[in-house]
Every structure is written in structure tokens, then in C-alpha cells.
Amino acid sequence: MAIDDLAKKAAEGGESEIRYLSQLDIQTQTTKKFCRFKKYGIKYVDYKDPDFLLQFVNEQGKILPRRYTGTSLKYQRKVSTAIKRARHLALMPFIGDQLK
């Protein structure tokens, strides 16, 4: 039985469920990740700029991993140390209640 036949039966009130044997092709657009530090030529991550560092922190205050932000390993390390320094100097909260 083809899918069209099952759809016709379902419309007529026969079989109410359509089952697919193969996986559906759902087109999802994924944007290419890029390191914003390399793209914009930023060489120093300033720990005194908490507004910029909030881009790398989720709502709970956790540092986002590289796979989400797209930063390179070199700059991810610099971002994490800058966030930790800003937290230690009370420029950023350790635990954020809905930071964003």
C-alpha cells in the first residue's frame, strides 16, 4: 500500500494512522559557526567588560561550551579565565537568576 492510499483511507475514516518506513527529510538550516575573536580581530579578552562576557554565559550563569559559541580553543580558554576573574572581582554574579 502506498502512502497516498493510506492517506485516502484515513480521510475516508478507515485507518487513522500513517506510518512511514523511511526517515522523513526535514530541511533544517544550520548557520556556520565562526570564532568572533578571529573574525573581528580581538586579541585581548577584557575581564572588566561584563556586558561582552554575558554572551558566553547562559541564564544560570554557566560558561557556554565551544560547540555552542563557536569560539576557538585559544579564545575559549581566555574567555573562561576572564569570566572567572570577573566573578572573583564581583563584576559578574556566580549564579545568575535569569541573567539574560
C-alpha atoms as an extended CHARMM CRD file, in Angstrom:
* protein
*
       100  EXT
         1         1  MET       CA              0.0000000000        0.0000000000        0.0000000000  PROA      1               0.0000000000
         2         2  ALA       CA              1.3710000000        3.3850000000       -0.8940000000  PROA      2               0.0000000000
         3         3  ILE       CA              1.3180000000        6.4320000000        1.3190000000  PROA      3               0.0000000000
         4         4  ASP       CA             -1.3260000000        8.0510000000       -0.8550000000  PROA      4               0.0000000000
         5         5  ASP       CA             -3.6250000000        5.0520000000       -0.3670000000  PROA      5               0.0000000000
         6         6  LEU       CA             -3.1970000000        5.2550000000        3.4130000000  PROA      6               0.0000000000
         7         7  ALA       CA             -3.9370000000        8.9700000000        3.3350000000  PROA      7               0.0000000000
         8         8  LYS       CA             -7.1180000000        8.3380000000        1.3340000000  PROA      8               0.0000000000
         9         9  LYS       CA             -8.2390000000        5.6570000000        3.7840000000  PROA      9               0.0000000000
        10        10  ALA       CA             -7.5470000000        7.9760000000        6.7010000000  PROA      10              0.0000000000
        11        11  ALA       CA             -9.5870000000       10.7180000000        5.0420000000  PROA      11              0.0000000000
        12        12  GLU       CA            -12.4730000000        8.3110000000        4.4670000000  PROA      12              0.0000000000
        13        13  GLY       CA            -12.4340000000        7.2430000000        8.1060000000  PROA      13              0.0000000000
        14        14  GLY       CA            -10.6740000000        3.9220000000        7.6880000000  PROA      14              0.0000000000
        15        15  GLU       CA             -7.1980000000        3.6640000000        9.0950000000  PROA      15              0.0000000000
        16        16  SER       CA             -6.3470000000        6.6840000000       11.2320000000  PROA      16              0.0000000000
        17        17  GLU       CA             -2.5880000000        6.3630000000       11.4290000000  PROA      17              0.0000000000
        18        18  ILE       CA              0.0040000000        6.9020000000        8.7160000000  PROA      18              0.0000000000
        19        19  ARG       CA              3.3130000000        5.1680000000        9.3150000000  PROA      19              0.0000000000
        20        20  TYR       CA              6.4880000000        5.9470000000        7.4570000000  PROA      20              0.0000000000
        21        21  LEU       CA              9.0860000000        3.2550000000        6.8750000000  PROA      21              0.0000000000
        22        22  SER       CA             11.8690000000        5.6020000000        5.8790000000  PROA      22              0.0000000000
        23        23  GLN       CA             13.1060000000        8.6430000000        7.7310000000  PROA      23              0.0000000000
        24        24  LEU       CA             11.4860000000       11.9340000000        6.8010000000  PROA      24              0.0000000000
        25        25  ASP       CA             13.6410000000       14.5300000000        5.0730000000  PROA      25              0.0000000000
        26        26  ILE       CA             13.2720000000       17.6360000000        7.1840000000  PROA      26              0.0000000000
        27        27  GLN       CA             15.3750000000       20.5280000000        5.9530000000  PROA      27              0.0000000000
        28        28  THR       CA             16.9730000000       22.4440000000        8.7960000000  PROA      28              0.0000000000
        29        29  GLN       CA             19.1360000000       25.4570000000        8.1520000000  PROA      29              0.0000000000
        30        30  THR       CA             22.2860000000       25.4510000000       10.2250000000  PROA      30              0.0000000000
        31        31  THR       CA             24.4290000000       28.5360000000       10.3030000000  PROA      31              0.0000000000
        32        32  LYS       CA             28.1560000000       28.0580000000       10.1220000000  PROA      32              0.0000000000
        33        33  LYS       CA             29.9080000000       28.6770000000       13.4100000000  PROA      33              0.0000000000
        34        34  PHE       CA             32.7780000000       31.1220000000       13.4990000000  PROA      34              0.0000000000
        35        35  CYS       CA             35.1650000000       32.4470000000       16.0850000000  PROA      35              0.0000000000
        36        36  ARG       CA             34.1000000000       36.0480000000       16.6180000000  PROA      36              0.0000000000
        37        37  PHE       CA             37.5200000000       36.8790000000       18.0650000000  PROA      37              0.0000000000
        38        38  LYS       CA             39.3360000000       35.8490000000       14.8970000000  PROA      38              0.0000000000
        39        39  LYS       CA             36.7130000000       37.4260000000       12.6410000000  PROA      39              0.0000000000
        40        40  TYR       CA             36.7830000000       40.8380000000       14.3180000000  PROA      40              0.0000000000
        41        41  GLY       CA             40.4820000000       40.7830000000       15.2270000000  PROA      41              0.0000000000
        42        42  ILE       CA             40.0090000000       40.8180000000       19.0150000000  PROA      42              0.0000000000
        43        43  LYS       CA             43.2880000000       39.7990000000       20.6500000000  PROA      43              0.0000000000
        44        44  TYR       CA             42.5600000000       40.5370000000       24.3100000000  PROA      44              0.0000000000
        45        45  VAL       CA             39.5130000000       39.3880000000       26.2610000000  PROA      45              0.0000000000
        46        46  ASP       CA             38.8400000000       42.0730000000       28.8560000000  PROA      46              0.0000000000
        47        47  TYR       CA             37.5350000000       40.7840000000       32.1840000000  PROA      47              0.0000000000
        48        48  LYS       CA             36.3690000000       44.3170000000       33.0620000000  PROA      48              0.0000000000
        49        49  ASP       CA             33.6610000000       44.2350000000       30.3730000000  PROA      49              0.0000000000
        50        50  PRO       CA             30.8670000000       42.0830000000       31.8370000000  PROA      50              0.0000000000
        51        51  ASP       CA             28.3720000000       43.0170000000       29.1010000000  PROA      51              0.0000000000
        52        52  PHE       CA             30.5820000000       41.3620000000       26.4870000000  PROA      52              0.0000000000
        53        53  LEU       CA             31.2350000000       38.3410000000       28.7070000000  PROA      53              0.0000000000
        54        54  LEU       CA             27.4930000000       37.7710000000       29.2090000000  PROA      54              0.0000000000
        55        55  GLN       CA             27.3590000000       36.4970000000       25.6110000000  PROA      55              0.0000000000
        56        56  PHE       CA             29.3400000000       33.4380000000       26.7240000000  PROA      56              0.0000000000
        57        57  VAL       CA             27.2150000000       32.6610000000       29.7990000000  PROA      57              0.0000000000
        58        58  ASN       CA             23.7590000000       31.0670000000       29.9200000000  PROA      58              0.0000000000
        59        59  GLU       CA             20.8270000000       32.1980000000       32.0740000000  PROA      59              0.0000000000
        60        60  GLN       CA             22.0270000000       30.1590000000       35.0350000000  PROA      60              0.0000000000
        61        61  GLY       CA             25.4820000000       31.7300000000       34.9520000000  PROA      61              0.0000000000
        62        62  LYS       CA             27.2970000000       28.7240000000       33.4770000000  PROA      62              0.0000000000
        63        63  ILE       CA             30.0220000000       29.1940000000       30.8740000000  PROA      63              0.0000000000
        64        64  LEU       CA             28.8140000000       28.0120000000       27.4710000000  PROA      64              0.0000000000
        65        65  PRO       CA             30.9310000000       25.3650000000       25.7080000000  PROA      65              0.0000000000
        66        66  ARG       CA             32.7460000000       25.8750000000       22.4150000000  PROA      66              0.0000000000
        67        67  ARG       CA             30.2380000000       23.8420000000       20.4380000000  PROA      67              0.0000000000
        68        68  TYR       CA             27.5380000000       26.4300000000       21.2170000000  PROA      68              0.0000000000
        69        69  THR       CA             29.5400000000       29.6400000000       20.9240000000  PROA      69              0.0000000000
        70        70  GLY       CA             31.8300000000       28.6150000000       18.0580000000  PROA      70              0.0000000000
        71        71  THR       CA             34.9500000000       30.1290000000       19.5920000000  PROA      71              0.0000000000
        72        72  SER       CA             38.3350000000       28.5560000000       19.0190000000  PROA      72              0.0000000000
        73        73  LEU       CA             40.1350000000       26.7070000000       21.8000000000  PROA      73              0.0000000000
        74        74  LYS       CA             42.6320000000       29.5060000000       22.3790000000  PROA      74              0.0000000000
        75        75  TYR       CA             39.9600000000       32.1430000000       22.8950000000  PROA      75              0.0000000000
        76        76  GLN       CA             37.6260000000       29.8260000000       24.8150000000  PROA      76              0.0000000000
        77        77  ARG       CA             40.3490000000       29.4690000000       27.4370000000  PROA      77              0.0000000000
        78        78  LYS       CA             40.7940000000       33.2380000000       27.5530000000  PROA      78              0.0000000000
        79        79  VAL       CA             37.0330000000       33.7600000000       27.8610000000  PROA      79              0.0000000000
        80        80  SER       CA             36.7320000000       31.2670000000       30.7080000000  PROA      80              0.0000000000
        81        81  THR       CA             39.5910000000       32.8550000000       32.6670000000  PROA      81              0.0000000000
        82        82  ALA       CA             38.1260000000       36.3290000000       32.0480000000  PROA      82              0.0000000000
        83        83  ILE       CA             34.7090000000       35.2000000000       33.3070000000  PROA      83              0.0000000000
        84        84  LYS       CA             36.2840000000       33.6350000000       36.3960000000  PROA      84              0.0000000000
        85        85  ARG       CA             38.2530000000       36.8250000000       37.1050000000  PROA      85              0.0000000000
        86        86  ALA       CA             35.1480000000       38.9720000000       36.6720000000  PROA      86              0.0000000000
        87        87  ARG       CA             33.2300000000       36.7200000000       39.0480000000  PROA      87              0.0000000000
        88        88  HSD       CA             36.0080000000       36.8900000000       41.6270000000  PROA      88              0.0000000000
        89        89  LEU       CA             36.0520000000       40.6920000000       41.4870000000  PROA      89              0.0000000000
        90        90  ALA       CA             32.2260000000       40.7840000000       41.7460000000  PROA      90              0.0000000000
        91        91  LEU       CA             31.7680000000       42.2540000000       38.2660000000  PROA      91              0.0000000000
        92        92  MET       CA             29.6350000000       39.2410000000       37.3030000000  PROA      92              0.0000000000
        93        93  PRO       CA             27.4830000000       37.0140000000       39.5010000000  PROA      93              0.0000000000
        94        94  PHE       CA             28.4730000000       33.4110000000       40.1350000000  PROA      94              0.0000000000
        95        95  ILE       CA             24.8630000000       32.2660000000       39.9500000000  PROA      95              0.0000000000
        96        96  GLY       CA             22.5310000000       34.2640000000       37.7840000000  PROA      96              0.0000000000
        97        97  ASP       CA             18.7900000000       34.4070000000       38.2450000000  PROA      97              0.0000000000
        98        98  GLN       CA             17.7190000000       34.8570000000       34.6350000000  PROA      98              0.0000000000
        99        99  LEU       CA             20.7330000000       36.9370000000       33.5730000000  PROA      99              0.0000000000
       100       100  LYS       CA             19.5020000000       37.4450000000       30.0230000000  PROA      100             0.0000000000
